[in-house]
Amino acid sequence: MEYAIEGYLSWARVERGLADNTLENYSRDLSQLRGWLADRGCSSAASVTADDLREYMRFLLSTGRSMRT
């Protein structure tokens, strides 16, 4: 999963020209998602489903995070 995250961040840096602060925030958020998924047995990006991501969003909302976060 780390390879997929790093690939995405590299793409965002080069192709989208995102600022360093934005990339750091994305990296932190994706690392948190990776940890949450790992706790549920998802160890590769290919094994993540739309249902996993919906459940993660529900989890974030239950902790008080907004949809914009």
N, C-alpha and C positions, 0 to 999 in steps of 0.2 A: 504494500500500500504506500510505503514511503516513496517508492519510485514514481508512482502516479502523482502524488502530491508535489514532489519536486518538479516533475515535468509540467504540471499545470502552472506552478509558480514561475518557472522559467518562461513558459509561453506568455503569461500575463505580463512579465517584465519586458520581454522583447516585443511582442506583437501589440500589446495594448498600452505599453509605456506607463504602467502604473507606478505611482510614487512608492518610495521605500517604506514609508509608514503604512501605506495600504497593504503592501506585500507582507509586512510583518504581521499585521492584523489577520490577513488571510491565512498565513502560516500558522498562527496561534489557533485560529478557529478550526482549521483543518486538522491540526494535531489533536484538539479536543474531540472532534468527530471521530478520528481514527481510534482514540482511546475508548470512546463509548462503543464503537463498533467491535473493537477487540474484546471488550467485556461481554459481548453478546455472541462471540464466536466467529465474527467476520474478520478474516485475516488478509483478504485480498480485495482489491478494488472491483474485480470481476464478480465477486460474490455479493456485492451490495445491491440491494433491490430498492425500488421506489418505496415499498412499504417500510424498509429500514429508515429511509430518509424522512418519511412522514412521521414515523415514531420518534425519531430524533427531534424533529420540529416540535412535536407535542411535549417531549421532555424539556426542551428549552423554554417553551411557553409556561410549563409548570414551575419553572424556577424563576419566573418573573421576567425573562428576556422578551423583548418585543420582536415582532415579525421583521422589523427593519434591521435587527442586529445580525 
